[in-house]
Amino acid sequence: MKPDEIKKLQDYFRRTFQNPNLNVRARPQKKDSCELYLGEEFLGVIFRDDEDGELSYNFSMAILEMDLD
């Protein structure tokens, strides 16, 4: 993803979750996605979906059972 696209996503996540510690980072080997972090903790992957001329983003977050305790 392009730097301006990553910035827009970061601003969106920070505004939506009211948390300035959320950071969106590029993935070195992937051009169609980026990663969301809270500080240094990895939260999930944001995928870019540009099908049928409509652009959207999908956020995927895995939650391990051990993290629920």
C-alpha positions as CSV (number, residue, x, y, z in Angstrom):
1,M,0.0,0.0,0.0
2,K,1.1,3.5,-0.6
3,P,2.2,5.8,2.3
4,D,-0.8,8.1,1.9
5,E,-3.2,5.2,2.0
6,I,-1.5,3.8,5.2
7,K,-1.8,7.3,6.8
8,K,-5.5,7.5,6.0
9,L,-6.1,4.1,7.6
10,Q,-4.1,5.0,10.7
11,D,-6.0,8.2,11.1
12,Y,-9.3,6.2,10.7
13,F,-8.3,3.6,13.3
14,R,-7.1,6.2,15.8
15,R,-10.2,8.3,15.4
16,T,-12.6,5.4,15.5
17,F,-11.1,3.7,18.5
18,Q,-10.1,7.0,20.1
19,N,-6.6,5.8,20.7
20,P,-3.5,7.6,19.4
21,N,-1.3,4.6,20.1
22,L,-2.7,2.7,17.1
23,N,-0.2,2.5,14.3
24,V,-0.6,1.1,10.8
25,R,2.6,-0.2,9.2
26,A,3.6,-1.4,5.7
27,R,4.4,-5.0,5.2
28,P,7.8,-5.4,3.5
29,Q,6.9,-8.3,1.2
30,K,3.2,-7.5,0.6
31,K,1.7,-4.7,-1.5
32,D,-2.0,-5.4,-0.9
33,S,-2.0,-5.2,2.9
34,C,-0.6,-3.5,6.0
35,E,-0.6,-4.3,9.7
36,L,-2.2,-2.7,12.7
37,Y,-0.3,-2.4,16.0
38,L,-1.1,-1.0,19.5
39,G,2.2,0.3,20.6
40,E,4.5,-2.7,19.7
41,E,1.7,-5.3,20.0
42,F,0.6,-6.7,16.6
43,L,-3.3,-6.7,16.4
44,G,-4.0,-7.8,12.8
45,V,-3.8,-7.3,9.1
46,I,-5.7,-4.8,6.9
47,F,-6.3,-6.1,3.4
48,R,-7.0,-3.8,0.4
49,D,-9.9,-5.0,-1.7
50,D,-10.3,-3.3,-5.1
51,E,-12.8,-5.5,-6.9
52,D,-15.4,-4.3,-9.4
53,G,-14.1,-0.7,-9.2
54,E,-15.1,-0.4,-5.5
55,L,-12.3,0.0,-3.0
56,S,-12.7,-1.3,0.5
57,Y,-10.5,-2.6,3.3
58,N,-10.9,-5.7,5.4
59,F,-9.4,-6.0,8.9
60,S,-8.5,-9.5,10.1
61,M,-7.7,-10.1,13.8
62,A,-7.0,-13.5,15.3
63,I,-7.8,-14.0,19.0
64,L,-6.2,-16.9,20.7
65,E,-8.1,-18.7,23.4
66,M,-5.3,-18.3,25.9
67,D,-5.6,-14.5,25.4
68,L,-9.2,-14.6,26.7
69,D,-8.2,-15.6,30.2
